[in-house]
């Protein structure tokens, strides 16, 4: 896990908490195993799997074609997407859809965490932004936003809403436009078919019995 993306996964004192943490503990119980959280930088998640250093990545990872070349993914368990936060919401109230965002972004200083789908989105779809800066983690990106070093910070919608609520006294607000649709899944080493089958069976079970929905809404109350 990379515990710096509340409410998906984060660290409170010495405890790993969040949606993914609850799911990991439930998965371990389902498998008759013990969940051990290994903290890694985000950029090391995939390599750790490939090197047999970890068994599964449960850290808010979006399923992408590029990542599927390197690791296997479980069935998706949550539909998310990218959203922007800012400290100058009044400048962006006219935005209605992704197309209007892409048109106006030529005047923005944009930030994202390196190695995330936010970075990919900018590099592929918003190449004409005024400036684009990547950060090592969510904390440094948020600090840059609050300090006025960037105009908008692009990140996963659940994280955007959580940070906006937590830092409202700093003037942080979400821009209510979903830039795309993404599906979160859990990464497993290619070739580990037994674990992948068990994980998928677990996802089927918690979808059917309502555990997945209740756990998601515990951490992301606005989730459908």
Secondary structure, 3 states (H helix, E strand, C coil): CCCEECCCEEEECCEEECHHHHHHHHHHHHHCCCCCCCCCCHHHHHHHHHCCCCCEEEEEEECCHHHHCCCEECCCCEEECEEEEECCHHHCCCCCCHHHHHHHHHHCEEEEECCCHHHHHHHHHCCCCCEEEEECCHHHHHHHHHCCCCCEEEEEHHHHHHHHHHCHHHCCEEECCCCCCEEEEEEECCCCHHHHHHHHHHHHHHHHHCHHHHHHHHHCCCCC
